[in-house]
Amino acid sequence: MMKLRSFMTIVAITTIVAACSADSLDPAPSPDLRTGTKGSDTAIVSPGPGTPQPLPPVVSSFNLSGVVSGMDAGTDTTKQSPLPNAGVTLVKVAGVDGDTLKPSVTVAHTTTDAGGAYRLENLPPAYYRIDYSAPAGSPFSDRSWGTGPARATEITINIALQRKP
């Protein structure tokens, strides 16, 4: 009895598949632009591998700005408040060609204004680590970020510092 049921299932599936030919589907499958198969919906045909878009050139100098925020208390990490007096230190870690600097070189330092904003100007192209340090006595942890080499004259990095555990 078990073999008969399996056979009947296979026959049923085969019948369903045979009944669902390309001409009986509504809407019919997308047209294949290479073979001319008919259909009524829109085809998305990939042209295949192509030449990737070239990257813009590295700029001779750039400005870095943004806002440092602190995550508000609670579980909603989207609630953030600007963080005044946070430290922002830009450290050059490698040249444009990727040659690592040992030791790394501190290029600039600033603190955020009352609205948590910072700006560093006329920076040379390189790979940088940006160290964000919370104000002394605040409930926030320090954080680092990386950027470079810049391919635009204005780079904006907004960052939120997490609360200490």
Backbone as CSV, one residue per row, in Angstrom:
resi,resn,N_x,N_y,N_z,CA_x,CA_y,CA_z,C_x,C_y,C_z
1,MET,0.822,-1.185,0.000,0.000,0.000,0.000,0.870,1.255,0.000
2,MET,1.993,1.201,0.736,2.884,2.350,0.823,3.521,2.648,-0.528
3,LYS,3.933,1.604,-1.289,4.527,1.804,-2.599,3.514,2.389,-3.566
4,LEU,2.248,1.978,-3.468,1.200,2.486,-4.339,0.980,3.977,-4.087
5,ARG,0.973,4.402,-2.806,0.793,5.814,-2.460,1.936,6.650,-3.017
6,SER,3.174,6.187,-2.886,4.329,6.910,-3.401,4.238,7.051,-4.904
7,PHE,3.837,5.960,-5.583,3.703,5.998,-7.033,2.628,7.000,-7.445
8,MET,1.498,7.017,-6.721,0.405,7.934,-7.041,0.836,9.383,-6.818
9,THR,1.662,9.635,-5.787,2.159,10.984,-5.519,3.057,11.444,-6.657
10,ILE,3.939,10.569,-7.112,4.837,10.911,-8.222,4.027,11.193,-9.480
11,VAL,3.008,10.378,-9.773,2.164,10.582,-10.945,1.442,11.914,-10.833
12,ALA,0.934,12.263,-9.644,0.205,13.519,-9.444,1.128,14.717,-9.661
13,ILE,2.345,14.653,-9.125,3.293,15.750,-9.288,3.682,15.893,-10.750
14,THR,3.920,14.798,-11.434,4.278,14.830,-12.849,3.141,15.443,-13.660
15,THR,1.921,15.113,-13.348,0.767,15.651,-14.059,0.656,17.154,-13.848
16,ILE,0.878,17.614,-12.624,0.809,19.052,-12.320,1.907,19.798,-13.062
17,VAL,3.118,19.274,-13.039,4.231,19.925,-13.723,3.974,19.974,-15.223
18,ALA,3.476,18.905,-15.801,3.212,18.867,-17.240,2.113,19.857,-17.607
19,ALA,1.133,20.044,-16.740,0.027,20.958,-17.014,0.467,22.416,-16.932
20,CYS,1.547,22.693,-16.242,2.022,24.064,-16.051,3.105,24.403,-17.054
21,SER,2.816,24.291,-18.313,3.810,24.664,-19.315,3.854,26.182,-19.422
22,ALA,4.863,26.723,-20.085,5.041,28.165,-20.215,3.858,28.822,-20.906
23,ASP,3.192,28.131,-21.838,2.079,28.722,-22.558,0.810,28.789,-21.724
24,SER,0.715,28.020,-20.623,-0.511,28.004,-19.846,-0.448,28.881,-18.602
25,LEU,0.683,29.437,-18.288,0.798,30.271,-17.100,0.196,31.642,-17.358
26,ASP,-0.443,32.200,-16.357,-1.018,33.535,-16.488,-0.583,34.369,-15.309
27,PRO,0.236,35.399,-15.432,0.801,35.829,-16.699,1.922,34.891,-17.120
28,ALA,2.176,34.882,-18.398,3.227,34.036,-18.961,4.588,34.521,-18.473
29,PRO,5.599,33.673,-18.522,6.932,34.078,-18.073,7.477,35.251,-18.880
30,SER,8.456,35.917,-18.322,9.095,37.061,-18.976,9.680,36.661,-20.312
31,PRO,9.685,37.588,-21.266,10.314,37.256,-22.547,11.817,37.139,-22.380
32,ASP,12.364,36.177,-23.022,13.809,36.011,-23.038,14.292,36.724,-24.288
33,LEU,15.013,37.789,-24.132,15.417,38.601,-25.264,16.333,37.856,-26.218
34,ARG,16.982,36.800,-25.756,17.883,36.064,-26.625,17.143,35.075,-27.511
35,THR,16.033,34.474,-26.991,15.345,33.444,-27.769,13.991,33.891,-28.281
36,GLY,13.471,35.016,-27.825,12.194,35.530,-28.301,10.990,34.875,-27.664
37,THR,11.144,34.175,-26.545,10.020,33.565,-25.859,9.024,34.647,-25.484
38,LYS,7.722,34.373,-25.736,6.721,35.399,-25.447,6.391,35.445,-23.961
39,GLY,5.834,36.571,-23.536,5.420,36.746,-22.165,4.801,38.106,-21.981
40,SER,4.223,38.351,-20.793,3.537,39.616,-20.596,4.103,40.463,-19.468
41,ASP,5.034,39.943,-18.685,5.605,40.778,-17.630,6.956,41.330,-18.077
42,THR,7.587,42.129,-17.239,8.832,42.796,-17.601,10.015,41.892,-17.323
43,ALA,10.931,41.826,-18.265,12.138,41.019,-18.109,13.270,41.893,-17.611
44,ILE,14.058,41.355,-16.716,15.283,42.012,-16.276,16.411,41.132,-16.765
45,VAL,17.138,41.627,-17.734,18.193,40.845,-18.347,19.523,41.476,-17.984
46,SER,20.363,40.711,-17.365,21.675,41.200,-16.985,22.591,41.190,-18.197
47,PRO,23.306,42.281,-18.417,24.226,42.297,-19.548,25.472,41.461,-19.303
48,GLY,25.587,40.888,-18.110,26.761,40.092,-17.781,27.851,40.956,-17.185
49,PRO,28.984,40.370,-16.967,30.062,41.146,-16.356,30.491,42.272,-17.283
50,GLY,30.759,43.399,-16.677,31.173,44.550,-17.458,32.323,45.261,-16.775
51,THR,32.650,46.372,-17.302,33.718,47.173,-16.736,33.168,47.965,-15.558
52,PRO,33.752,47.837,-14.377,33.247,48.603,-13.232,33.498,50.094,-13.449
53,GLN,32.643,50.899,-12.848,32.807,52.343,-12.940,34.115,52.741,-12.259
54,PRO,34.894,53.620,-12.868,36.153,54.041,-12.240,35.878,54.901,-11.002
55,LEU,36.728,54.762,-10.009,36.605,55.579,-8.808,37.053,56.993,-9.112
56,PRO,36.448,57.985,-8.441,36.948,59.343,-8.619,38.365,59.425,-8.058
57,PRO,39.148,60.382,-8.519,40.524,60.485,-8.020,40.563,60.932,-6.562
58,VAL,41.647,60.605,-5.901,41.867,61.054,-4.522,42.090,62.564,-4.573
59,VAL,41.425,63.299,-3.668,41.557,64.759,-3.653,42.840,65.167,-2.943
60,SER,43.341,66.357,-3.257,44.599,66.825,-2.669,44.423,67.271,-1.215
61,SER,43.229,67.679,-0.830,42.928,67.982,0.571,41.416,67.885,0.766
62,PHE,41.006,67.648,1.997,39.581,67.511,2.277,39.267,68.046,3.663
63,ASN,37.981,68.262,3.898,37.486,68.707,5.198,36.661,67.581,5.795
64,LEU,36.794,67.388,7.086,36.064,66.342,7.807,35.195,67.015,8.850
65,SER,33.907,66.702,8.840,33.005,67.286,9.820,31.942,66.268,10.203
66,GLY,31.173,66.596,11.225,30.101,65.721,11.658,29.591,66.123,13.022
67,VAL,28.783,65.259,13.590,28.201,65.479,14.912,28.463,64.240,15.749
68,VAL,28.911,64.457,16.978,29.086,63.368,17.941,27.886,63.419,18.883
69,SER,27.198,62.294,19.003,26.034,62.182,19.881,26.281,61.108,20.911
70,GLY,25.481,61.132,21.950,25.487,60.077,22.952,24.138,59.398,22.932
71,MET,24.133,58.080,23.055,22.862,57.349,23.056,22.138,57.612,24.365
72,ASP,20.865,57.969,24.242,20.054,58.229,25.427,19.851,56.935,26.214
73,ALA,19.561,57.067,27.496,19.325,55.891,28.341,18.104,55.125,27.828
74,GLY,18.127,53.824,27.979,17.025,52.979,27.528,17.480,52.053,26.417
75,THR,16.537,51.322,25.881,16.868,50.324,24.862,16.727,50.846,23.436
76,ASP,16.147,52.020,23.240,15.963,52.574,21.905,17.231,53.304,21.474
77,THR,18.041,52.642,20.641,19.330,53.219,20.240,19.174,54.334,19.209
78,THR,17.954,54.567,18.715,17.754,55.669,17.776,17.629,57.005,18.501
79,LYS,17.434,56.982,19.800,17.314,58.227,20.571,18.706,58.647,21.024
80,GLN,19.159,59.754,20.442,20.509,60.244,20.711,20.457,61.742,20.944
81,SER,21.407,62.231,21.724,21.511,63.658,22.000,22.913,64.127,21.647
82,PRO,23.034,65.343,21.060,24.362,65.873,20.750,25.246,65.897,21.995
83,LEU,26.522,65.657,21.799,27.457,65.547,22.914,28.505,66.659,22.842
84,PRO,28.320,67.742,23.625,29.317,68.811,23.625,30.593,68.382,24.352
85,ASN,31.703,69.014,23.998,33.010,68.799,24.635,33.584,67.402,24.467
86,ALA,33.134,66.672,23.440,33.739,65.375,23.129,35.016,65.643,22.337
87,GLY,36.029,64.835,22.541,37.277,64.989,21.813,37.246,64.247,20.489
88,VAL,37.824,64.873,19.466,37.933,64.251,18.147,39.396,64.369,17.736
89,THR,40.068,63.219,17.605,41.485,63.193,17.240,41.639,62.418,15.939
90,LEU,42.322,63.040,14.977,42.565,62.416,13.681,43.995,61.889,13.663
91,VAL,44.126,60.567,13.456,45.433,59.908,13.483,45.702,59.286,12.120
92,LYS,46.798,59.680,11.481,47.186,59.123,10.192,47.835,57.767,10.444
93,VAL,47.254,56.719,9.832,47.762,55.365,10.049,48.453,54.780,8.829
94,ALA,48.187,55.359,7.644,48.825,54.863,6.418,48.759,55.942,5.349
95,GLY,49.693,55.859,4.402,49.698,56.783,3.280,48.662,56.391,2.251
96,VAL,48.543,57.165,1.198,47.561,56.910,0.147,47.780,55.550,-0.507
97,ASP,49.015,55.124,-0.633,49.318,53.830,-1.260,49.176,52.662,-0.295
98,GLY,48.747,52.933,0.949,48.548,51.880,1.924,49.778,51.558,2.746
99,ASP,50.853,52.337,2.604,52.062,52.098,3.387,51.792,52.467,4.848
100,THR,51.829,51.485,5.731,51.494,51.662,7.138,52.551,52.490,7.848
101,LEU,52.084,53.425,8.655,52.996,54.270,9.433,53.211,53.649,10.804
102,LYS,54.422,53.437,11.173,54.777,52.914,12.495,55.798,53.857,13.096
103,PRO,55.511,54.627,14.094,54.198,54.769,14.734,53.281,55.662,13.903
104,SER,51.986,55.591,14.211,51.015,56.450,13.530,51.232,57.897,13.972
105,VAL,50.683,58.841,13.215,50.936,60.256,13.453,49.622,60.981,13.726
106,THR,49.540,61.703,14.847,48.367,62.518,15.140,48.427,63.760,14.257
107,VAL,47.371,63.984,13.487,47.338,65.077,12.525,46.571,66.281,13.058
108,ALA,45.454,66.036,13.742,44.615,67.135,14.225,43.809,66.688,15.427
109,HIS,43.390,67.661,16.222,42.536,67.398,17.384,41.600,68.587,17.562
110,THR,40.374,68.303,17.945,39.407,69.352,18.262,38.401,68.808,19.269
111,THR,37.549,69.669,19.767,36.448,69.234,20.629,35.143,69.693,19.996
112,THR,34.072,69.008,20.320,32.770,69.342,19.752,32.201,70.589,20.422
113,ASP,31.392,71.323,19.672,30.756,72.524,20.216,29.508,72.146,21.010
114,ALA,28.711,73.113,21.407,27.519,72.870,22.226,26.516,71.954,21.525
115,GLY,26.515,71.934,20.204,25.610,71.071,19.445,26.231,69.741,19.049
116,GLY,27.435,69.438,19.563,28.104,68.176,19.263,28.835,68.168,17.928
117,ALA,28.883,69.325,17.255,29.503,69.389,15.925,31.017,69.576,16.016
118,TYR,31.716,69.050,14.998,33.161,69.233,14.877,33.508,69.456,13.419
119,ARG,34.681,70.042,13.166,35.154,70.256,11.794,36.668,70.346,11.798
120,LEU,37.291,69.583,10.912,38.737,69.640,10.687,38.934,69.963,9.219
121,GLU,39.804,70.927,8.917,39.934,71.411,7.543,41.326,71.191,6.963
122,ASN,41.371,71.200,5.628,42.617,71.114,4.847,43.480,69.919,5.235
123,LEU,42.863,68.751,5.248,43.571,67.524,5.616,44.181,66.878,4.374
124,PRO,45.426,66.408,4.472,46.051,65.747,3.324,45.480,64.336,3.123
125,PRO,45.530,63.819,1.906,44.990,62.482,1.648,45.822,61.403,2.343
126,ALA,45.137,60.476,2.976,45.779,59.351,3.672,44.673,58.472,4.249
127,TYR,45.080,57.397,4.894,44.160,56.567,5.667,44.241,57.054,7.113
128,TYR,43.071,57.289,7.706,43.020,57.851,9.054,42.187,56.993,9.990
129,ARG,42.539,57.068,11.266,41.699,56.575,12.359,41.204,57.820,13.072
130,ILE,39.909,57.871,13.333,39.336,58.999,14.054,38.957,58.486,15.434
131,ASP,39.584,59.055,16.452,39.290,58.664,17.832,38.324,59.672,18.428
132,TYR,37.161,59.174,18.870,36.161,60.010,19.525,36.227,59.693,21.011
133,SER,36.482,60.696,21.830,36.560,60.455,23.271,35.467,61.237,23.982
134,ALA,34.763,60.530,24.854,33.668,61.126,25.608,34.223,62.138,26.609
135,PRO,33.442,63.172,26.921,33.884,64.129,27.936,34.119,63.430,29.280
136,ALA,35.049,63.964,30.052,35.356,63.380,31.369,34.092,63.326,32.225
137,GLY,33.889,62.189,32.869,32.755,62.014,33.764,31.440,61.700,33.077
138,SER,31.438,61.607,31.759,30.183,61.300,31.059,29.915,59.796,31.117
139,PRO,28.668,59.390,30.869,28.331,57.962,30.904,28.608,57.235,29.582
140,PHE,29.422,57.820,28.704,29.625,57.252,27.377,31.011,56.644,27.209
141,SER,31.108,55.658,26.318,32.373,55.001,26.002,33.022,55.667,24.794
142,ASP,34.340,55.630,24.741,35.075,56.153,23.589,34.864,55.223,22.395
143,ARG,35.147,55.746,21.203,34.946,54.961,19.989,35.929,55.438,18.923
144,SER,36.268,54.549,17.995,37.132,54.899,16.870,36.436,54.552,15.562
145,TRP,36.853,55.232,14.501,36.302,55.016,13.175,37.435,55.174,12.183
146,GLY,37.295,54.693,10.976,38.336,54.831,9.968,37.812,55.477,8.705
147,THR,38.697,56.160,7.982,38.334,56.769,6.711,39.574,56.973,5.854
148,GLY,39.357,57.146,4.561,40.427,57.543,3.668,40.747,56.524,2.617
149,PRO,41.504,56.906,1.619,41.782,58.296,1.271,40.538,58.949,0.671
150,ALA,40.371,60.237,0.938,39.161,60.951,0.534,39.100,61.133,-0.974
151,ARG,37.918,60.930,-1.515,37.674,61.141,-2.936,36.662,62.261,-3.142
152,ALA,36.404,63.010,-2.069,35.530,64.192,-2.106,36.145,65.230,-1.177
153,THR,35.874,66.481,-1.430,36.482,67.540,-0.610,35.771,67.730,0.719
154,GLU,34.545,67.243,0.837,33.798,67.333,2.097,33.381,65.926,2.524
155,ILE,33.852,65.493,3.676,33.490,64.185,4.232,32.752,64.446,5.544
156,THR,31.600,63.804,5.719,30.814,63.951,6.944,30.702,62.596,7.623
157,ILE,31.100,62.553,8.894,30.954,61.331,9.689,30.255,61.712,10.986
158,ASN,29.012,61.267,11.114,28.249,61.445,12.348,28.374,60.137,13.122
159,ILE,28.554,60.255,14.421,28.778,59.037,15.214,28.088,59.167,16.563
160,ALA,27.617,58.058,17.087,26.987,58.032,18.403,27.837,57.171,19.338
161,LEU,28.111,57.700,20.510,28.856,56.951,21.516,27.866,56.174,22.384
162,GLN,28.192,54.921,22.617,27.338,54.067,23.443,27.519,54.405,24.913
163,ARG,26.515,54.085,25.674,26.588,54.265,27.126,27.456,53.156,27.713
164,LYS,28.174,53.498,28.761,28.996,52.488,29.442,28.074,51.468,30.105
165,PRO,28.536,50.220,30.170,27.694,49.176,30.812,27.516,49.433,32.292
